[in-house]
Amino acid sequence: MRTTARTWTSTRRRSRWLAPLLAAPLLLTACGDGGISNQESGAGTGSPAEGTATGTGGAEGTTEVRVADTAGMPSAFLQYGVNEGYFEAEGLDVTVDVSIGGAAAVPAVVNGETQFAGSNTVSAILAASKGLPITIVAAGTRTMEDPEDDFARIMASTSSGVEEVEDLEGATIAVNTLENINDVVIMTLMEDAGADRTQVKFAEMGFSDMLPALANGQVDAALLIEPFVTMAVDQGATEVASPYAESRPNMMVGTYMTSEEYAAENPETVEAFQRGISATGQAIAEDPAAFREALPEVTTIEPDLAGQIHLPAWDASVDLETLQFLNERMVRYGLIDEEISVEDIVTAPTD
């Protein structure tokens, strides 16, 4: 676990993550036979099969690509689409790798370890602001209209005394990676509630590690996504807020990115991937029960838990308004020095 205090100003630029990430291989867990492990700390190195570095060499008539995505609902969504044949129908042979998300997904794309990667929106903007050659090709998870139905929560231990957003002042909060969308939405909620957003500490750990950390008082609160939200409720944690949905309605939380070079050299593959994402999202929207029923097959989620969790919304179209909202907040909170042109980092249909 890494812990850092946040006392940012708008002129403070943080680039500590960039060099070591680009120098080191990404830790990934490959999904065999449709299974996804949600134990991020147990990930091993993903070694692309021969031919996958350039997105070629699949079965006859298909293009083989690797896609890294965040453990939990994001990677479950992708694996469901693979299992249901939505990507195969577009001529793609997709292998899903599970990552911890955030900045960890960026170097895999830039270095060619994967052709596509799912990432939270803030990490994509941050990477682009550092001059990394990435482009957003599709949207990932989105919030639900009603915060009570959303797939993410700030959960607090019962011993922490945290019951409302105002109580987060002075608290230690677990997030899956530092300097990502979770930092931004937590500080947004604190600022809106009149709390001092600079008086909070973020502790970096995998989602599955957050549950014992809450239980033993290692952290005061954690920003969790499903299925970990429902698991935390079952262990008695306190629901504090729905940080994504309460920060901005219909927020585009996740994105899928690739390198600028890959997008330029493989436009047909990019478009096929976009269609596969769109078809998967449409299928889940039309029949969420089928997705829930499949969760035990594509994840380690038990059937009873699969029936309880809150599902995200998915729409492949990129929401430029969310990108700009987060762009502005990132400057405000000191993650970047100045706004970028969000239109310039998108190679996808927009809404």
N, C-alpha and C positions, 0 to 999 in steps of 0.2 A: 504494500500500500504506500502511496505517496500522498503527503499532505502539504498543502500550500495555503498561506493566508492571502486574501485578496484585499489589497489596498491600492487600487489602480487609479491613474490619472489618464486623461485622454492622450497624453503625449508619450506614454510609456508603451513601448513596443516589445513584445515578448516573442523571441524566436528560438528558445532553447530546444524545442522539439525537432527543429527542421533537420539539422545536420546528422544527428544520430539516427533518425528514422530513414533518411535516404541512404545512409551507409550500411544499414543492417537489413537482413531479410525479414519480411513480415511473418509473424507467427500466425499460422492458420490451421484450422482443422478441416480436412476434406470430408465431405459427406458421402459416405458409401451407401449404396442400396437405399437411398432416400432418407437416411437418418441424419439428424443434426444433434450434436452435443451442445448443450447450453452451459457446459462447464468451461468458461473462458480460460481459467487458470491452468487447465489441463491441455491446452492447445499444443500441437506440435508443429514443426515446420512443414509447410505445404510445398512439395516439389512438383511443379507442373509436369505432366506427362509429355513425352516427346511430341513436338508439334504444337503444343498449346501456347508457347510463348508468343507466337504470332497469330494465334487464333485460327490455325488451320489443322488439318490432319484428323478430322472427325470421321465418323462413319460415312459411307459412300453417299454423296449428295448433301452432306451437312458440313458446317463449319464448327470446329470445336473451340469453345471459349471457357475461360474460368471467370467466376464472379465471386468476389469476397463480399460478405454482408454481415451485419451485426447480429449477434446471438439473440434469440427470442423471436418476436413477431417478424422483424425484417427478413431474417434468413428463412423462417418458416414459410413466409409468403413466396419467396423465390423458389424454394424447393417444391412447394405445392404446384406452382406453375410448371416446373420441370416434370414432375410426376404426372401431371394431367396432360402433358403433351403440347402445351401452348407454345413452347419454344421450338420443339421439334417440328411443329407445323410451319414454323418460319425458317426451317433449315438450319437450326442451331442445335448443337450437342453441348449442353451446358453442365459444367461441374460447379457446385456451390461450395465455397470455402467459408467457414465461420471465423470472423475476426472480432476483436473487442470494440471495433467501430472507431469513429472519430478520425483523428490524425493518423492513426495506424493504417487506415485504408489507403492513404494517399501514395506512399512510396511504392506500394505494390503495383499501382497503375502506372506511375511515372517510370518505374524500372522495368515494366513489362512482365512482371510476375503474374498479373491477372489482366484480362482485357477490360473488365468493368469492375467497379466496386461501389457498394452502397455506403453512404456516409451521411452523417447529419449535415444539415445545410450550412451551419456555421463553419465547420471544418473545411467544407468546400470553398467557401468565401475566403477563409484564412489562407488556405493553400494558394489560391489565385492571387491574393494580395502579396504573397511572398515571391510571386513570379513563377510559380510552378506551372507547367504546361498541362493543365487539366481543363476539361470542359464537361458541363452537366448535360446528360443526354436524356434523363427522365426523372420524374419525381418518385419518391418512395412513400413512406408512411405519411399520413396527414391526421390532424386531430378531428374529432367528432364535433358536431354542432353543440351538443350539450356537454359541458365539462364533466358531468357525472358519468357520462358514457365513455369518456376518453380512456386510452390505454396506458396513460402515464400518471403517476402520482408522486408527490413528495410524502413519504411515510416517515413517521417519527417513533422512536422508542418510547414506551410508556413512562420510563424513568427520566426522560430528558426534560420534561416540562414544556415541550414544544407542542402546541395545539393549533396555533394560527401562524400565518406568514410573519407577523410582527415578532413572533418568538424566535425566529431564525437568526435574529441579530445576536452575534456571539457564538452561534452554534457551529459544529463541525458536520458537514453534509457530504455524504458519499456520492460521487458521480463516476460514470464508467470511464471517461477520459477527461483530462483537464483541457481548458480552453476550447470547449465545444458548446453546442446549443444549450446544454444543461446549465452551465455557468450563466449564460445570457438570460435565460428565462427565469432563473432563480433571482438574479439581481433585478430583473424587470419587475417581478412580483413584489420584492422587498421595497423597491423604490415607490411603486404604486401604493403600497401599504404605509408608507411613511417611515419605514425602518432604514437604518444605515446599512446600505449594501456593501460598504467596505469592511464591515465588521462581521465577516463570515469566513470560514475556512472550508476549502474543498479537499476531500480525500479521494484519491483515485483508486478504484478497485473494480473488479468485474461484478456484474449484476448478481451472480450467484453468491459471491462473497459478501454482499451487502446484508443479506438476511441474518447470518450469524453475527455480523458486526453490529447490527441493530439490537439483536437479542442480548449481546454481552456488553453493550454500552460503549463499544469502541468508537461509534459515531452517534451523534444525536439524531440525525435524520438521513434519508437517502432518497435520491430521485430514481425511481424504479419504473420499468416498463413491464408489460405483461409477458410471461405469466407470473413474474416475480411480485407484481402488485398484489394479486390475489393470494399468493403464498404468504406475503407479509401480513395481509389482513387476517389470514387464518392463524398466524402466530401471535396476533393481538396488537400489532402495531397501529399507531394512530394515523388516520388520513388527514393530511394538512391542506393540500391543494392539488389541483390538476394544472401543472405549470405550463404545459404547452397550450392547452385550450384557453386558459385564463389569460395568457399573455397576448394571444391573437387568435380570434376565431378562424377555423379552417386553416390553421398554420401548416405549411409544408415542412414537416420535421426532417424527412429524409430525402436524399437524392441518389441518383446513380450517375457515376462519372466515368470517364475514360480519359486517355491522354489525347492531347490535340493531334499528335502524330497519327495515332490509331484511328481517330475519327476522320481525319483527312484521307487516309489511305484505305479505309474500309467503310465507306458510307453505307453500303448495302447491309453490312453486318450490323452496324449501329441502328439502322432503321428496322431491321428484323428484331433486334433486341427490344427496341421501343414497342413494337407491336406485341411481342411476347409479354412484356410488362403490362401493357394496356389490357390484353386479353385476360391475364390472370386477375387483375384488379376488377374487371367487369364481372368475371365469373364469381368471385367472392361476394361482390355487392349483390348479385342476383340470387346467390344461394350460400349465405354464410354458414348454414347448418352443415353443408358438405365440407366446408373448410374446417369447421370445428371437429367433425368426425375424422378428418384426415390428420389432425394435429398429432395424435399419438404415433402416427406412422412417420411423419416428417420431423418430429422433435421427440424429446424425452418426456413430454407432458403427458400425464396420466389422463385417461378418458374423463374422469369426474372433474378434474381441473379444467380440461378443455371446454367443458360445458359452462363454466362459470366466468371465464376471463372476458375482459372487454377487448373487442377487436378494433384496430385502427381503421381508418378509411384509406383507400388507395386510388390514385388517379395519376396516370402517366404524364399528363400535361404539367409543365413547370409553372409555378406561381411566381411571377416576377414581383408581385407586391410583397410576398413573404420575404423574398430575397432582399428587397430594398429595406424592409422593416428591420431585418437582422443586420444588414449592412450598416444602417444608421446606429443601431444599438451597439454594434461592435466598436464603432468609433467612440461612442459615448462612454463605453466601459473600458476603453484602452486596449482592446485586442488588436486593433489596427489603427494606423495613424490617420488615414484618410479613406473616404469611401472609394470603392471601385465601381466600374460600370458593370452592373450585374447582367445587362443584356449581352455583354461581350464574352461571358463565360458560359453561355447556354447554346447548345446545339440540339434543340428539341422543340416540339410544339409547345406553345405557352398559352396561359389563360389570364 
